[in-house]
Amino acid sequence: MRQLALTLLSLALLTGCGQKSTTTTQSAVKDTSPAPLPEPKPGEAVATFAGGCFWCIEEEFEQLKGVREVVSGYAGGDLENPTYEQVGTDQTGHAEAVQIYYDPKVIPYDTLLTAFFAGHDPTTPDRQGPDIGKQYRSMAFYRTPDEKARIEATIGRVNASGHFDNPVVTQVVPFKAFYAAEVYHQGYYRAHPENPYVENVSKPKVEKFQKAMKAWLKEGL
């Protein structure tokens, strides 16, 4: 069993989020154009978070009631319209992030924060599992002073809960811009369940998330 675990870990490391541009099926042609960025519908709000590989974080938020759409992309840096390859150099300041379009009458912002901290490890600087680099850092972007206060209050509760052995290192920063990632990254978790990284790294995280957020999952999940 130990050898099997080591083999799976090695496979995940070799095909980690940092190597995902090589993991699409050879028969498929990747659409590397930026995905369209939707406008919020009347009554909707928008939230932006970064917590490691966006394949996993996108899927987690997609499963929540009140969430209409989640877009994978890049935020936190200064380079306009970055590409995946540029972000991967660790020189753009951007992190892999998701932008969430949701109905606050169905799912409150505080619940999104609970989901965010349940969906990744916010205590590891510039790292999530096998993925290492500034582009994998934990970030919560606020659009209003109220959102900032709510993020900070949630971090306080998470730290006080003792759920993690180490303190939260999530960066709390004002939202400036979000750039949608390439089309082939959108919905990747569901489109490529056979991908070794998805199977061995993302799937266990999503399953853990489902248990933590069971009361907020959409019907059928």
Phi and psi in degrees as a GROMACS rama.xvg file:
@    title "Ramachandran Plot"
@    xaxis  label "Phi"
@    yaxis  label "Psi"
@TYPE xy
-63.2291  -40.345  ARG-2
-64.5049  -38.8033  GLN-3
-63.7003  -42.998  LEU-4
-62.4148  -41.0443  ALA-5
-65.6948  -37.9022  LEU-6
-64.7479  -44.6171  THR-7
-64.46  -39.3333  LEU-8
-64.577  -42.5867  LEU-9
-62.0338  -40.4435  SER-10
-63.7202  -41.7004  LEU-11
-64.5796  -38.9544  ALA-12
-66.3776  -39.3246  LEU-13
-70.0414  -27.636  LEU-14
-117.084  30.3581  THR-15
-65.4993  177.365  GLY-16
-58.2776  -29.5317  CYS-17
-71.6993  -13.0825  GLY-18
-115.212  13.6863  GLN-19
-68.737  -17.1877  LYS-20
-66.6327  -12.8524  SER-21
-101.469  1.51102  THR-22
-103.715  0.654142  THR-23
-72.062  154.022  THR-24
-62.6105  143.361  THR-25
-64.6668  -27.2027  GLN-26
-78.4228  -14.4824  SER-27
-92.1076  144.809  ALA-28
-100.091  119.558  VAL-29
-73.228  133.444  LYS-30
-89.9638  104.52  ASP-31
-93.4448  8.8903  THR-32
-76.0841  149.984  SER-33
-61.9365  139.565  PRO-34
-69.3027  150.786  ALA-35
-66.5632  142.492  PRO-36
-103.264  113.31  LEU-37
-71.7137  158.546  PRO-38
-92.4033  143.044  GLU-39
-64.2207  141.555  PRO-40
-79.6704  162.925  LYS-41
-53.3822  130.276  PRO-42
88.0746  -8.28539  GLY-43
-86.5764  157.114  GLU-44
-122.278  166.976  ALA-45
-128.949  137.339  VAL-46
-132.185  149.121  ALA-47
-133.154  129.275  THR-48
-138.94  155.453  PHE-49
-129.671  130.904  ALA-50
-155.878  48.1057  GLY-51
97.7504  -161.518  GLY-52
-51.7068  124.827  CYS-53
-72.1253  -15.9133  PHE-54
-56.3143  -47.3514  TRP-55
-73.3245  -47.7721  CYS-56
-62.9093  -39.0011  ILE-57
-59.2575  -48.3759  GLU-58
-61.8935  -40.6335  GLU-59
-60.0681  -51.3234  GLU-60
-68.5717  -29.7163  PHE-61
-61.1936  -24.9119  GLU-62
-84.7714  -4.92693  GLN-63
-88.5932  141.214  LEU-64
-59.2736  141.896  LYS-65
86.3162  -8.16604  GLY-66
-95.6315  119.798  VAL-67
-85.6581  -42.5179  ARG-68
-154.451  146.271  GLU-69
-129.84  131.884  VAL-70
-117.047  130.271  VAL-71
-81.561  142.979  SER-72
-172.906  -152.128  GLY-73
-134.166  139.944  TYR-74
-155.67  161.295  ALA-75
100.415  -8.49363  GLY-76
-111.755  -168.782  GLY-77
-110.76  -19.8608  ASP-78
-71.7339  127.128  LEU-79
-78.8426  141.152  GLU-80
50.0179  54.2203  ASN-81
-71.0751  156.477  PRO-82
-100.3  165.607  THR-83
-59.0637  -42.4159  TYR-84
-62.7425  -40.1209  GLU-85
-66.4965  -43.4346  GLN-86
-62.5925  -35.0742  VAL-87
-67.3306  -14.3384  GLY-88
-77.2815  -11.5177  THR-89
71.7309  14.9168  ASP-90
-110.668  -3.81025  GLN-91
-92.1232  -15.9787  THR-92
83.7593  -10.714  GLY-93
-79.5733  153.832  HIS-94
-117.71  152.027  ALA-95
-65.0487  128.374  GLU-96
-140.74  171.535  ALA-97
-131.274  146.683  VAL-98
-115.042  128.081  GLN-99
-113.667  127.798  ILE-100
-106.256  115.476  TYR-101
-141.842  162.762  TYR-102
-98.5122  108.907  ASP-103
-66.6908  -14.2841  PRO-104
-77.6925  -18.8894  LYS-105
-99.5617  -45.888  VAL-106
-130.008  114.119  ILE-107
-68.4348  158.33  PRO-108
-59.1759  -37.6533  TYR-109
-60.8741  -33.6376  ASP-110
-71.293  -36.4743  THR-111
-61.4614  -38.8884  LEU-112
-64.3703  -41.9438  LEU-113
-59.5294  -42.9412  THR-114
-64.8555  -40.2756  ALA-115
-59.8033  -47.866  PHE-116
-75.8971  -18.2252  PHE-117
-82.8379  -18.9547  ALA-118
-93.1329  -4.84697  GLY-119
-157.702  174.824  HIS-120
-95.4341  105.837  ASP-121
-84.814  12.7055  PRO-122
-109.223  1.39596  THR-123
-108.739  107.464  THR-124
-63.1759  127.844  PRO-125
55.1459  37.0753  ASP-126
-161.962  142.756  ARG-127
-138.472  107.065  GLN-128
57.5784  -125.783  GLY-129
-77.358  -5.85719  PRO-130
-94.9386  120.021  ASP-131
-123.718  133.794  ILE-132
144.977  160.612  GLY-133
-61.8351  -25.8845  LYS-134
-69.8032  -8.17023  GLN-135
-109.506  14.8938  TYR-136
-73.9489  159.548  ARG-137
-87.9046  126.637  SER-138
-142.729  140.177  MET-139
-122.785  119.754  ALA-140
-97.9941  127.269  PHE-141
-107.615  145.89  TYR-142
-105.696  -16.5936  ARG-143
-140.405  160.254  THR-144
-58.1546  -34.483  PRO-145
-63.7457  -43.1221  ASP-146
-62.7487  -40.2489  GLU-147
-59.1358  -45.5855  LYS-148
-63.2907  -38.4374  ALA-149
-68.6109  -39.6173  ARG-150
-61.6749  -47.2772  ILE-151
-65.005  -37.0928  GLU-152
-66.4528  -38.9904  ALA-153
-65.7998  -42.3074  THR-154
-60.1231  -40.5542  ILE-155
-60.503  -42.162  GLY-156
-67.5117  -40.478  ARG-157
-63.0829  -44.5915  VAL-158
-62.9234  -41.7648  ASN-159
-69.926  -25.2894  ALA-160
-70.5552  -23.3956  SER-161
72.8158  13.7499  GLY-162
-61.8588  -37.3181  HIS-163
-106.417  148.759  PHE-164
-70.9453  -28.4194  ASP-165
-116.428  159.903  ASN-166
-70.8742  155.249  PRO-167
-66.9652  134.878  VAL-168
-115.312  12.8191  VAL-169
-55.4522  130.195  THR-170
-80.5254  129.001  GLN-171
-104.975  107.951  VAL-172
-134.268  152.075  VAL-173
-68.209  142.02  PRO-174
-71.9543  132.816  PHE-175
-118.621  -52.4229  LYS-176
-158.838  151.767  ALA-177
-131.535  131.102  PHE-178
-115.918  122.461  TYR-179
-64.1773  139.169  ALA-180
-74.48  173.071  ALA-181
-59.4041  152.41  GLU-182
-55.3795  -38.9308  VAL-183
-68.7291  -13.3688  TYR-184
-85.5218  -20.2419  HIS-185
-72.3555  131.646  GLN-186
63.4049  24.506  GLY-187
-63.8382  -36.7472  TYR-188
-57.0551  -46.8509  TYR-189
-77.9659  -30.6923  ARG-190
-76.3825  -24.7495  ALA-191
-133.284  62.4252  HIS-192
-65.3574  -18.5647  PRO-193
-82.3836  -9.64313  GLU-194
-62.0945  129.749  ASN-195
-56.9139  -37.8256  PRO-196
-66.6449  -45.0335  TYR-197
-60.6  -45.3719  VAL-198
-67.7908  -41.1213  GLU-199
-99.9029  -20.4506  ASN-200
-116.199  -54.7613  VAL-201
-69.0042  -45.1903  SER-202
-59.8364  -47.2376  LYS-203
-60.0096  -35.401  PRO-204
-67.552  -41.9238  LYS-205
-64.2829  -41.3519  VAL-206
-64.9362  -38.6319  GLU-207
-64.5392  -40.7887  LYS-208
-61.509  -42.812  PHE-209
-60.1215  -38.9705  GLN-210
-66.9739  -40.8619  LYS-211
-70.2412  -32.7477  ALA-212
-112.98  28.5977  MET-213
-52.4395  -41.7944  LYS-214
-68.355  -15.0329  ALA-215
-111.007  7.20555  TRP-216
-76.9966  146.053  LEU-217
-64.3778  157.73  LYS-218
-60.8545  141.389  GLU-219
92.6182  -2.68566  GLY-220
